[in-house]
Amino acid sequence: MCLVPARCYRRGYIRQSIEECHSIWIAHREGRAKDGIDRTDPAILKMLAMAGKPRNESFQEAVAAIRLVPVSISYEFDPCAPLKARELAITERDGAYTKRPDEDVKSIATGIMGWKGRVHLHFGEPITDVPETPQELATIIDHQIILGQRVFDTGRLADALLSHASLPDDLLPDVKERFQSLISGTPEKYRDKLLEIYANPLRQFTLHQQSEL
């Protein structure tokens, strides 16, 4: 995903770019979701609406003018999952996690260069009916992003292992073999967290899908 540089977060930049027919790609929160459950930060949406202040626009009017489109990017394999699993396990055990000075740089490099398998990009529907608050809008964006995700066999396999259920019969052999190798190569004390990272997107997808029934 392309991000707008921090120096460009001045009032009106994004609004002007949209009015000049340029697309802006922006992360919907700071940092990454370690546990596979990603959520939109309402503060980002407040920032986007700031351009409407000089025009005396309401939050709804300002957001409608920039024509938000939720985008989902799904990876079959997360190169950073073992690192995230370790961090989550240590944080749960000790109450905090202290990063090494070079850890973020190594994590970024791993995320860029590491094996991702199949990658799916999904564009949602433009949000035209904007609610009154950033919190409500964040809920709408999250719903679209989660339902736009591709459910890969890695998520189905992780969910089955965590639930101690029978493995699906239709798993792709190459995915099953690679994922089992990933589990074997992860220290046992971090494996549950690793499986949760892969299973949580599927579980979130199922919950949001059921909410539409």
Sequence and secondary structure as in RCSB ss.txt:
>XXXX:A:sequence
MCLVPARCYRRGYIRQSIEECHSIWIAHREGRAKDGIDRTDPAILKMLAMAGKPRNESFQEAVAAIRLVPVSISY
EFDPCAPLKARELAITERDGAYTKRPDEDVKSIATGIMGWKGRVHLHFGEPITDVPETPQELATIIDHQIILGQR
VFDTGRLADALLSHASLPDDLLPDVKERFQSLISGTPEKYRDKLLEIYANPLRQFTLHQQSEL
>XXXX:A:secstr
     GGG STTHHHHHHHTT      SSSS  TTS     HHHHHHHHGGGTTTT  HHHHHHHH    EEEEE
SS TTHHHHHHHHHHHHHHS     TTHHHHHHHHHHHS   SEEEEE     S  SSHHHHHHHHHHHHHHTS 
  HHHHHHHHHHTT    TT  HHHHHHHHHHHHTS HHHHHHHHHHHHHHHHHHHHHHHHT 
